[in-house]
Amino acid sequence: MQLWKKNFLVTFMMFLFIIYGSLLILHGLLYRNELEQWMSRAVSLEKGVASFLLGIQTGEESAPEVNLPLAFRGYMSQGVKIRVVQDGRSKVDFLPIDPPNEEYVQIIKVHGTPYVLIQKSLENAGSVIRLAYMESMAPLQQYQQRRAFLMAGIGVLLSAVVGGMLYFTMKRINRPVSRIAHELRTPLTGIQGYAQYLMLGNLSGEDRFFAAQQIEESAREMNDIVEKLLIMGGVREGKVLMQKIDLPRMLSEIQNMYPYIEVKCTRDILQGDRTLVRCMLENLIQNAAAGGGQVRVSADDYRITVWNDGQAVSGKKLKWMNRSQGTPAVYTDRHGFGISLCHDIAGVHGWKLFYRSSEEEGTTAEVLM
C-alpha cells in the first residue's frame, strides 16, 4: 500500500473517532436533559394524584364516595399505572408487578419496557395511604432510538463527505510528488550511468567529452523540472506580477530557441506575468513538438494556439488533458507535469486552456483570453 494511502486511512480513522465521539457525547447530553425533564414531569403528575387523594380524604362526610378505579382508569391510556393502598386495604391496583420499596423515584423495566416508578406514603386524619405511580417511558425510548438512528445516518454522511474530500485532497497532493519523482528519475539515471562510465577509466578524450555532455544535458533537464516546480508553487500561492508583454518579441525569442516552429502573431501587447506566460508557451510548444513534426504558433486578440500535425489524441486522453487538474501519468508520455502547469498558469490569468484533436486537423492547444 502506498504511503499516502496509509496516511489517509490513519487520518480518516481519526476523523471517524472525532465525528462519532462528538455525536455520541451530544446524544448522551440530550438524553440526560430529556430524561431529567421526563422525571420532573412525572413527579409533578404524581403530586397531582397525591393531592387528589388527600382532597378526597378531607372532603365532607356527606359528599358522595369517589370510585377510584374508575377515576384512575383514564390514566391507563396514557401509559400510567397506579396503585393505592389505604390502611393496608387495596383501593386501586393497576400495577403489573409488586414494585420494590427501596427508593422514592426509580426506573424499572417490565417486560422490556422502562417505567419511572414513584412511591409515596400519605397520612391524613389518622389514615395512611400508600401511593405507587408508574409511568411508561416507551415514548421517550422510541424518540431516543429514532434520534440515535438519525445521528448514525448523519455520522455516515459526514464520514462519507469528509472521507471523500480527504481522499481526493491527499491524492491531489501526492500526484505532483509522484509525477515529479517520475520526471526526475530519467535524468538522474542518465547522470548515474554516465558517471559510472567515466569511472571505468581508459577512455578516449572523445568518449569522456560525450559522457560529460550527456551529464550536463541531464543536469539541465533536472534544473528545468525544478524551475517548473518553483513556478507552479508560485502560481498556486498567487505570486503573479501582471505587466505588459511584447508578445511578438517573446514569440520571436522562443522561435530562436525552437527554429522548427512557424509563428504568426497579430497581437502586439499581452497583459500577464512575463515569466509564467513564457513558461506556458514553451511547455505547449515542447509538447506539440513531441507529438508531431510540424508545429505552428499563432496569436490574435482572442486566443493563442499551438498546433502540430501528429496523430490524433484518443478521446479518453483528450478528456484528461482538458481537465484543470492535469493528466494522469498513464496518459502523459512524461508531459503531464507541463500540462498541469499550463492549466494553472492560464487559470491564474483568467484564461482557459482547451485541447482538441482529430486525424484530419491534427492536435491544437488553444488558450482563450
TITIMI-482546 format. One record per residue (C-alpha): x, y, z; residue in one letter. Coordinates in pm, whole numbers, padded with zeros to 5 digits, always signed. Each point is the difference from the previous one (the first is absolute). Example, Ala and Ser with C-alpha at 12.3 -4.5 7.8 and 13.67 -1.06 7.14 Angstrom:
2
+01230-00450+00780A/+00137+00344-00066S/
end
This chain:
369
+00000+00000+00000M/+00127+00345-00091Q/+00109+00224+00285L/-00257+00270-00074W/-00279-00260+00015K/+00123-00118+00340K/+00004+00362+00117N/-00351+00042-00138F/-00128-00302+00195L/+00159+00120+00324V/-00135+00354-00044T/-00343-00128-00103F/-00021-00225+00307M/+00085+00300+00216M/-00280+00200-00165F/-00240-00291+00054L/+00091-00007+00369F/-00060+00375+00028I/-00329-00007-00195I/-00159-00297+00174Y/+00145+00096+00337G/-00153+00348-00030S/-00337-00140-00111L/+00004-00252+00285L/+00075+00271+00257I/-00271+00225-00149L/-00250-00288+00008H/+00089-00072+00363G/-00040+00362+00105L/-00335+00033-00176L/-00122-00327+00152Y/+00104+00109+00348R/-00178+00333-00037N/-00318-00158-00137E/+00004-00271+00269L/+00019+00266+00270E/-00293+00183-00159Q/-00196-00325-00024W/+00067-00088+00365M/-00093+00354+00110S/-00327-00021-00191R/-00076-00344+00147A/+00063+00128+00355V/-00230+00295-00069S/-00280-00231-00122L/+00051-00229+00301E/-00041+00299+00231K/-00325+00080-00174G/-00126-00353+00063V/+00108+00024+00366A/-00179+00335+00041S/-00313-00155-00151F/+00010-00289+00250L/+00052+00235+00293L/-00287+00216-00122G/-00231-00299+00000I/+00101-00092+00357Q/-00066+00353+00131T/-00333+00038-00177G/-00330+00034+00181E/-00156-00318+00136E/-00319+00068-00193S/+00194+00011-00332A/-00056-00301-00229P/+00271-00267+00005E/+00240+00019-00293V/+00051-00312-00212N/+00381-00001-00003L/+00049-00283-00255P/-00225+00184-00243L/+00168+00335+00074A/+00349-00136-00068F/-00089-00226-00294R/+00044+00291-00240G/+00368+00012+00089Y/+00047-00345-00155M/-00035+00135-00354S/+00289+00239+00074Q/+00231-00281+00116G/-00049+00081+00371V/-00071-00276+00250K/-00104+00079+00359I/-00031-00197+00323R/-00168+00145+00307V/+00004-00186+00333V/-00183+00160+00293Q/+00060-00135+00350D/+00115-00333-00145G/-00303-00034-00232R/+00037+00025-00377S/-00214+00274-00156K/+00150+00006-00350V/+00251-00243-00149D/+00096+00034-00367F/+00369-00089+00052L/+00113-00313-00189P/+00264-00081+00267I/+00072+00046+00367D/+00248+00290-00005P/+00304+00016+00229P/-00017+00235+00294N/+00361+00120+00016E/-00016+00335-00180E/-00243+00287-00035Y/+00066+00057-00372V/+00156-00271-00214Q/-00001-00148-00349I/-00098-00365-00040I/-00062-00228-00298K/-00311-00212-00046V/+00002-00241-00295H/+00272+00207-00166G/-00186+00331+00035T/+00154+00265+00230P/-00221+00170+00258Y/+00057+00282+00244V/-00127-00111+00340L/-00088+00247+00275I/-00114-00124+00341Q/-00129+00214+00286K/-00175-00041+00334S/-00275+00252+00083L/-00147+00055+00348E/-00322+00183+00062N/-00246-00010+00289A/+00161-00315+00142G/-00023-00181-00334S/+00315-00121-00183V/-00011-00014-00379I/+00272-00175-00197R/+00019+00136-00358L/+00199-00163-00280A/+00015+00195-00328Y/+00156-00181-00302M/+00023+00171-00340E/+00122-00161-00321S/+00314+00151-00156M/-00056-00176-00333A/-00065+00329-00191P/+00327+00145+00129L/+00184-00322-00085Q/-00145-00006-00354Q/+00091+00366-00051Y/+00355-00069+00118Q/+00029-00296-00236Q/-00119+00207-00296R/+00247+00274+00087R/+00279-00257+00039A/-00074-00132-00351F/-00014+00357-00132L/+00336+00084+00158M/+00146-00324-00137A/-00121+00105-00346G/+00149+00347+00047I/+00324-00166+00110G/+00006-00216-00314V/-00070+00304-00220L/+00268+00212+00170L/+00246-00290-00018S/-00067-00044-00371A/+00041+00372-00072V/+00310+00041+00216V/+00148-00327-00126G/-00059+00094-00364G/+00143+00349+00041M/+00297-00133+00196L/+00070-00277-00253Y/-00005+00226-00305F/+00194+00274+00180T/+00277-00239+00106M/-00003-00160-00345K/+00032+00343-00162R/+00286+00090+00235I/+00175-00328-00076N/-00051+00023-00377R/+00257+00279-00061P/+00250-00174+00227V/-00026-00330-00187S/+00002+00179-00333R/+00310+00201+00091I/+00171-00316+00120A/-00086-00159-00335H/+00138+00302-00186E/+00324+00006+00201L/+00065-00373-00030R/+00112+00015-00365T/+00266+00275+00028P/+00126-00144+00329L/+00039-00341-00159T/+00191+00158-00288G/+00234+00190+00234I/+00066-00313+00204Q/+00063-00214-00309G/+00243+00237-00169Y/+00179+00071+00330A/+00061-00374+00039Q/+00114-00008-00362Y/+00260+00270+00073L/+00121-00191+00305M/+00097-00297-00217L/+00313+00181-00120G/+00200-00066-00318N/-00241+00218-00199L/+00091+00211-00295S/-00040+00375+00014G/-00296-00023-00233E/-00178-00253+00225D/+00061+00212+00310R/-00131+00308-00178F/-00313-00189-00111F/-00067-00132+00351A/+00051+00346+00154A/-00231+00149-00263Q/-00273-00251+00088Q/+00041+00073+00370I/-00028+00372-00069E/-00318-00049-00206E/-00156-00215+00274S/+00089+00262+00260A/-00158+00271-00218R/-00315-00209-00029E/-00013-00040+00380M/+00044+00377+00039N/-00289+00055-00241D/-00225-00233+00202I/+00090+00175+00327V/-00066+00339-00159E/-00343-00118-00113K/-00069-00123+00351L/+00094+00337+00149L/-00215+00180-00256I/-00294-00228+00078M/+00043+00071+00372G/+00003+00372-00067G/-00312-00023-00217V/-00196-00193+00263R/+00105+00250+00266E/-00125+00285-00217G/+00345+00152-00068K/-00082+00158-00337V/+00148+00326-00132L/-00234+00146-00260M/+00174+00214-00262Q/-00008+00087-00369K/+00169-00267-00213I/+00134+00061-00351D/-00151-00320-00140L/+00161+00010-00350P/+00344+00044+00160R/-00058-00285+00245M/-00112-00232-00280L/+00303+00103-00208S/+00232-00089+00290E/-00173-00337+00038I/+00031-00060-00375Q/+00376+00057+00025N/+00009-00281+00257M/-00225-00227-00208Y/+00073+00080-00367P/-00231-00271-00126Y/-00320+00185+00103I/-00204+00237-00214E/-00120+00318+00170V/-00281+00236-00097K/-00088+00281+00243C/-00250+00281-00060T/-00012+00119+00360R/+00250+00253+00136D/-00054+00016+00377I/-00106-00270+00246L/-00078+00072+00365Q/+00146-00264+00232G/+00300-00132+00190D/+00295-00015-00240R/+00169-00303+00160T/-00319-00201+00031L/-00124+00073-00352V/+00335-00096-00150R/+00008-00319+00204C/-00349-00090-00122M/+00087+00066-00366L/+00323-00201+00019E/-00181-00294+00159N/-00275+00005-00263L/+00259+00013-00277I/+00211-00279+00148Q/-00304-00222+00037N/-00109+00079-00357A/+00348-00077-00133A/-00005-00334+00183A/-00332-00085-00167G/+00069+00098-00362G/+00257+00115-00257G/-00155+00339-00082Q/-00087+00260+00264V/-00182+00327-00059R/-00055+00275+00257V/-00251+00278-00065S/-00132+00284+00216A/-00277+00255-00045D/-00215+00219+00222D/-00204-00293+00131Y/+00222-00308+00016R/+00342-00159-00024I/+00013-00334-00182T/+00275-00261-00029V/-00062-00261-00272W/+00185-00316-00103N/-00061-00254-00274D/+00044-00309+00215G/-00236-00291+00046Q/-00339+00075+00151A/-00023-00024+00378V/-00242-00264+00131S/-00328+00121+00141G/+00074-00114+00353K/+00344+00160+00005K/-00141+00321-00152L/-00262+00012+00273K/+00269-00018+00267W/+00214+00259-00179M/-00288+00248+00018N/-00032-00039+00376R/+00152+00274+00211S/+00146-00262+00238Q/+00232-00120-00275G/+00044-00339-00160T/+00078-00333+00172P/+00346-00137-00068A/-00145-00294-00194V/-00122+00242-00270Y/+00279+00258+00000T/+00311-00151-00162D/+00191+00207+00262R/-00182+00324-00088H/-00272+00001+00268G/+00202+00225+00230F/+00019+00268-00274G/-00369-00032-00086I/-00100+00051+00361S/+00233+00299+00027L/-00148+00155-00317C/-00352-00037+00140H/+00110+00169+00323D/+00167+00290-00184I/-00300+00053-00227A/-00236-00016+00297G/+00188+00257+00209V/-00026+00244-00292H/-00372-00066-00045G/+00057-00188-00326W/-00122-00342-00111K/+00225-00269-00148L/-00180-00240-00234F/+00127-00291-00213Y/-00162-00143-00310R/+00126-00273-00231S/-00100-00193-00313S/+00167-00204-00273E/-00086+00262-00264E/+00100+00317+00190E/+00275-00120+00234G/+00019+00112+00363T/-00051+00356+00121T/+00055+00157+00340A/-00204+00321+00024E/+00028+00262+00273V/-00320+00207+00000L/+00042+00350+00145M/
end
